[in-house]
Amino acid sequence: MILIIYAHPYPQHSHANKRMIELAGALEGVEIRSLYELYPDFNIDVAAEQEAVSRASLIIWQHPMQWYSVTPLLKLWIDKVLAHGWAYGHGGTALRGKSVMWAVTTGGGDQHFDLGSHPGFDVLSQPLQATAIYCGLNWLPPFAAHCTFICDDETLQAQARQYKHRLLEWQEAQHG
Ligand SMILES: Cc1cc2nc3c(=O)[nH]c(=O)nc-3n(C[C@H](O)[C@H](O)[C@H](O)COP(=O)(O)O)c2cc1C
């Protein structure tokens, strides 16, 4: 099962993530947990989240980039759900052997991250990658949809199709 931990603060105002979620959610074997809709009060049900994660083979952290980072509720999800004794530390083996993918949309274009005037995309992904590795998760190449401010509908839809394709490829690799 692919579990998408979707952390958009205003899902009803989304253009990019909404399309990605629509296409990914139509696939068999994909479950979506929209954190801001489940937990508008930020009171995360840790047991329910851990139960969902335990059924997944691939976890996806999907969100719009905000200040070069994850959205606040996703950070809280990581802090609470990846608990000592469950995700790491003594007896903390629940995530071992699972994979994780970072799926992020950005307002900036890819050249914005490649110019060298500020940290590139690889650097920005490092806290998540380190977290994943620390918990025994297999870190997959991230999926990034850039330029979302100026993309037309067709480009946004094409990015969503690429996302769906990445998930299908992963599913096929598991079965084949
Ligand atoms: C508070 C805030 C901070 C943001 N910070 C960044 C940023 O650091 N880098 C960037 O490229 N885009 C940034 N953006 C733009 C969002 O990433 C962009 O609007 C979003 O990915 C579009 O996806 P959506 O259509 O699903 O909302 C920011 C947006 C907001 C509201």
The ligand as an SDF file (V2000), in Angstrom:
LIG
                    3D

 31 33  0  0  0  0  0  0  0  0999 V2000
    3.9420   30.7200    3.5830 C   0  0  0  0  0  0  0  0  0  0  0  0
    4.4470   30.2700    2.2490 C   0  0  0  0  0  0  0  0  0  0  0  0
    5.7880   30.0400    2.0660 C   0  0  0  0  0  0  0  0  0  0  0  0
    6.2810   29.6100    0.8110 C   0  0  0  0  0  0  0  0  0  0  0  0
    7.6150   29.3600    0.6720 N   0  0  0  0  0  0  0  0  0  0  0  0
    8.1040   28.9510   -0.5200 C   0  0  0  0  0  0  0  0  0  0  0  0
    9.4930   28.6480   -0.6660 C   0  0  0  0  0  0  0  0  0  0  0  0
   10.2770   28.7230    0.2690 O   0  0  0  0  0  0  0  0  0  0  0  0
    9.9440   28.2570   -1.8980 N   0  0  0  0  0  0  0  0  0  0  0  0
    9.1000   28.1380   -2.9610 C   0  0  0  0  0  0  0  0  0  0  0  0
    9.5530   27.7820   -4.0380 O   0  0  0  0  0  0  0  0  0  0  0  0
    7.7550   28.3790   -2.8410 N   0  0  0  0  0  0  0  0  0  0  0  0
    7.2500   28.7820   -1.6530 C   0  0  0  0  0  0  0  0  0  0  0  0
    5.9080   29.0240   -1.4960 N   0  0  0  0  0  0  0  0  0  0  0  0
    5.0200   28.7720   -2.6450 C   0  0  0  0  0  0  0  0  0  0  0  0
    4.2970   27.4210   -2.5080 C   0  0  0  0  0  0  0  0  0  0  0  0
    5.2230   26.3670   -2.4050 O   0  0  0  0  0  0  0  0  0  0  0  0
    3.3920   27.2140   -3.7220 C   0  0  0  0  0  0  0  0  0  0  0  0
    2.3950   28.2040   -3.6780 O   0  0  0  0  0  0  0  0  0  0  0  0
    2.7510   25.8260   -3.7080 C   0  0  0  0  0  0  0  0  0  0  0  0
    3.7330   24.8470   -3.8880 O   0  0  0  0  0  0  0  0  0  0  0  0
    1.7010   25.6850   -4.7890 C   0  0  0  0  0  0  0  0  0  0  0  0
    1.0220   24.4700   -4.6160 O   0  0  0  0  0  0  0  0  0  0  0  0
   -0.5860   24.4250   -4.4970 P   0  0  0  0  0  0  0  0  0  0  0  0
   -1.1270   24.9730   -5.7810 O   0  0  0  0  0  0  0  0  0  0  0  0
   -0.9140   22.9920   -4.2810 O   0  0  0  0  0  0  0  0  0  0  0  0
   -0.9490   25.2920   -3.3170 O   0  0  0  0  0  0  0  0  0  0  0  0
    5.3890   29.4520   -0.2690 C   0  0  0  0  0  0  0  0  0  0  0  0
    4.0290   29.6910   -0.0660 C   0  0  0  0  0  0  0  0  0  0  0  0
    3.5520   30.0860    1.1580 C   0  0  0  0  0  0  0  0  0  0  0  0
    2.0760   30.3360    1.3410 C   0  0  0  0  0  0  0  0  0  0  0  0
  1  2  1  0
  2  3  1  0
  2 30  2  0
  3  4  2  0
  4  5  1  0
  4 28  1  0
  5  6  2  0
  6  7  1  0
  6 13  1  0
  7  8  2  0
  7  9  1  0
  9 10  1  0
 10 11  2  0
 10 12  1  0
 12 13  2  0
 13 14  1  0
 14 15  1  0
 14 28  1  0
 15 16  1  0
 16 17  1  0
 16 18  1  0
 18 19  1  0
 18 20  1  0
 20 21  1  0
 20 22  1  0
 22 23  1  0
 23 24  1  0
 24 25  2  0
 24 26  1  0
 24 27  1  0
 28 29  2  0
 29 30  1  0
 30 31  1  0
M  END
$$$$
